[in-house]
Amino acid sequence: MPLQWLYEWVQALVGVVLAVVLLFTFVVRLIGVDGHSMVPTLQDGDRLLVLNSLLDDDYQYGDIVVLRKDTFMTEPIVKRVIATEGQTVDIDFDAGTVYVDGQLLEETYIREPTHLEEGLEFPVTVPEGCVFVMGDNRNMSTDSRKTEIGMVDTRLILGKAYMVIYPLSEFRVIK
């Protein structure tokens, strides 16, 4: 009888481990924030719960996404979607303001106005299947303003960030 009890526990444990592996392979990922480009929204070292892009690939203004592009970094980066395909982005670097389709963005989430130019000529229209991304710490962020990054193909987005899960004192849903 004790051997059967052990077998049932091992079977249950294997089932749980398999479920967790499948969950973290196909549904969600844990991604760490590396750097200060998303301050004040996210801090260096935050751990994010990211919903896999295979399940949610409808990117909208304001979404915080994790992406990987060989031309700029070996590790995934975290940025905010500013514009999607067909939209026109313009930045007034003197005033530090960003416009999408002629409308001034009310960016309550940024650390400071956008004064850092990175080489991309504005205005620019986002091509089909791409997004324009920026960090919330605009003057300390390498993002779509830089020609090496530019418009990001949505197929390079690993997923949307939904929660900060670590450190536990910062546990929250991302808005």
Helices and strands as residue ranges (DSSP letters): H 2-26, E 28-32, E 47-52, E 64-67, E 77-84, E 88-92, E 97-100, E 103-104, E 124-125, E 130-134, G 138-140, E 152-153, G 154-156, E 157-166, G 168-170, E 172-173
